[in-house]
Amino acid sequence: MSKPAHADRRTAVGHPAWTPRPWQDDPLFVCPLLALVLGLLITQGLDLDRYWADLLFRLEGDDWDLRYAWLTSRVLHEYGQRFSIAWGVGLLALTAVSSWSQRLRPYRRGLVCLCIAVITSLLLVSLGKHMLALPCPWDLSRYGGDVAGAAVYALHPGEVGGCFPAGHAAGGYCLFALFFFARQYPLGRAIWWLAPGIVVGITYGFAQELRGAHFLSHDMVSAGLCWFVSYAVFRIGFAKASDRVNQS
């Protein structure tokens, strides 16, 4: 009995190559893009950013009582950052070891893509935070801050910064890269590898919203950015493997 074509391709490159498909026909690109655009249109059209922030602010007694709370500030923010740094260092170490480890060498291309996707996602979010003078909820006078007005996306150069996109949530959403990694290797159903990014990203994001650090759409943009960076990195990285198979 002859082997299926995908088995030959796996043998040739050590992993299944990325299925060549135009990005505009790829549901992994088109569906998330439509969901993000639709989500942002609804959020802004219905003013859900302010509605949600208003609700949280009122529930906390017209103050951001949870801004310095032990769970939201100490555990989910401070320790959450340490957790993200720890697993990031572990990932870099694992990728380095894959250079000489026979056991890890078949995963090297995926590990390199994983590192690039995570680092690029976090760098782009950090760049946005430093370049865009957009307010956090706690900056606005509506929520007890010093910045006049209540416009979520009004620029305030020199007054605010470091609020958009959501950096802490990106520390969770960058784990979307695990899904694309799992698609290339026999690690079970890849869909389950979305869970870490979804769970950690939403947890971090909600904690920051409770603290008054971000609006809802800030987290949505970070989630979208992390997804598309991971998509692009793995598409490019494994397209090379696909080209090599097609030429053999």
Backbone hydrogen bonds, N-H to C=O, Kabsch-Sander energy under -0.5 kcal/mol:
donor,donor_aa,acceptor,acceptor_aa,energy
7,A,4,P,-0.9
8,D,4,P,-1.4
9,R,5,A,-2.0
10,R,6,H,-2.1
11,T,7,A,-2.2
12,A,8,D,-2.1
13,V,9,R,-1.7
14,G,10,R,-2.3
18,W,238,F,-0.8
25,D,22,P,-2.0
26,D,22,P,-0.5
26,D,23,W,-1.2
29,F,26,D,-1.9
30,V,26,D,-2.9
31,C,27,P,-1.2
33,L,29,F,-1.8
34,L,30,V,-2.6
35,A,31,C,-2.4
36,L,32,P,-2.6
37,V,33,L,-2.7
38,L,34,L,-2.7
39,G,35,A,-2.5
40,L,36,L,-2.6
41,L,37,V,-2.4
42,I,38,L,-2.5
43,T,39,G,-2.6
44,Q,40,L,-2.7
45,G,41,L,-2.7
46,L,42,I,-2.4
47,D,44,Q,-0.6
48,L,43,T,-2.5
49,D,43,T,-0.7
51,Y,47,D,-2.1
52,W,48,L,-2.8
53,A,49,D,-2.2
54,D,50,R,-3.0
55,L,51,Y,-2.1
56,L,52,W,-2.3
57,F,53,A,-2.6
58,R,54,D,-2.5
59,L,55,L,-2.4
60,E,56,L,-1.4
61,G,58,R,-1.9
62,D,57,F,-1.7
63,D,57,F,-1.1
65,D,63,D,-1.7
67,R,64,W,-1.8
68,Y,65,D,-0.5
69,A,66,L,-0.6
73,S,69,A,-2.6
74,R,69,A,-1.0
74,R,70,W,-0.6
75,V,70,W,-2.3
76,L,71,L,-2.9
78,E,73,S,-2.4
79,Y,74,R,-2.4
80,G,75,V,-0.8
81,Q,77,H,-2.1
82,R,78,E,-1.7
83,F,79,Y,-2.5
84,S,80,G,-2.2
85,I,81,Q,-2.3
86,A,82,R,-2.6
87,W,83,F,-2.5
88,G,84,S,-1.7
89,V,85,I,-2.5
90,G,86,A,-2.2
91,L,87,W,-2.2
92,L,88,G,-2.2
93,A,89,V,-2.4
94,L,90,G,-2.5
95,T,91,L,-2.3
96,A,92,L,-2.2
97,V,93,A,-2.5
98,S,94,L,-1.6
99,S,96,A,-1.5
100,W,97,V,-1.6
101,S,97,V,-2.0
102,Q,100,W,-0.6
105,R,101,S,-1.8
107,Y,104,L,-1.9
108,R,105,R,-1.7
111,L,107,Y,-2.6
112,V,108,R,-2.8
113,C,109,R,-2.3
114,L,110,G,-2.4
115,C,111,L,-2.5
116,I,112,V,-2.5
117,A,113,C,-2.8
118,V,114,L,-2.3
119,I,115,C,-2.6
120,T,116,I,-2.6
121,S,117,A,-2.2
122,L,118,V,-2.2
123,L,119,I,-2.4
124,L,120,T,-2.5
125,V,121,S,-2.1
126,S,122,L,-2.4
127,L,123,L,-2.6
128,G,124,L,-2.2
129,K,125,V,-2.3
130,H,126,S,-1.8
131,M,127,L,-1.7
132,L,128,G,-2.4
133,A,131,M,-0.6
134,L,132,L,-1.8
138,W,212,G,-2.3
139,D,136,C,-1.5
140,L,136,C,-0.8
140,L,137,P,-1.2
141,S,147,V,-3.0
142,R,149,G,-0.7
143,Y,140,L,-1.8
144,G,141,S,-1.6
145,G,140,L,-3.1
147,V,139,D,-3.0
148,A,146,D,-0.6
154,A,151,A,-0.8
156,H,133,A,-2.9
159,E,156,H,-2.1
160,V,156,H,-1.7
162,G,129,K,-2.4
166,A,218,H,-1.3
167,G,165,P,-0.8
170,A,166,A,-1.2
171,G,167,G,-0.9
171,G,168,H,-0.9
172,G,169,A,-1.7
173,Y,169,A,-2.7
174,C,170,A,-2.2
175,L,172,G,-1.8
176,F,173,Y,-2.1
177,A,174,C,-1.6
178,L,175,L,-1.9
179,F,176,F,-1.3
180,F,176,F,-1.0
181,F,177,A,-2.1
182,A,178,L,-2.7
183,R,179,F,-1.3
184,Q,181,F,-1.5
185,Y,182,A,-0.7
187,L,182,A,-0.6
187,L,185,Y,-2.3
187,L,188,G,-0.5
192,W,189,R,-1.3
193,W,190,A,-1.7
194,L,191,I,-1.5
195,A,192,W,-1.3
198,I,194,L,-2.3
199,V,195,A,-3.1
200,V,196,P,-2.4
201,G,197,G,-1.9
202,I,198,I,-2.4
203,T,199,V,-2.2
204,Y,200,V,-2.8
205,G,201,G,-2.6
206,F,202,I,-2.9
207,A,203,T,-2.1
208,Q,204,Y,-1.9
209,E,205,G,-2.1
210,L,206,F,-2.4
211,R,207,A,-1.1
212,G,208,Q,-0.6
212,G,209,E,-0.9
213,A,208,Q,-2.8
214,H,208,Q,-0.7
218,H,215,F,-0.8
219,D,215,F,-1.0
219,D,216,L,-0.6
220,M,216,L,-1.5
221,V,217,S,-2.4
222,S,218,H,-1.8
223,A,219,D,-2.5
224,G,220,M,-2.3
225,L,221,V,-2.7
226,C,222,S,-2.5
227,W,223,A,-2.1
228,F,224,G,-2.5
229,V,225,L,-2.3
230,S,226,C,-2.0
231,Y,227,W,-2.6
232,A,228,F,-2.4
233,V,229,V,-2.7
234,F,230,S,-2.3
235,R,231,Y,-2.3
236,I,232,A,-2.5
237,G,233,V,-2.9
238,F,234,F,-2.4
239,A,235,R,-1.1
240,K,236,I,-1.1
241,A,237,G,-0.6
242,S,238,F,-1.9
243,D,239,A,-2.6
244,R,240,K,-2.1
245,V,241,A,-1.9
246,N,242,S,-2.4
247,Q,243,D,-1.5
248,S,244,R,-0.7
248,S,245,V,-0.8
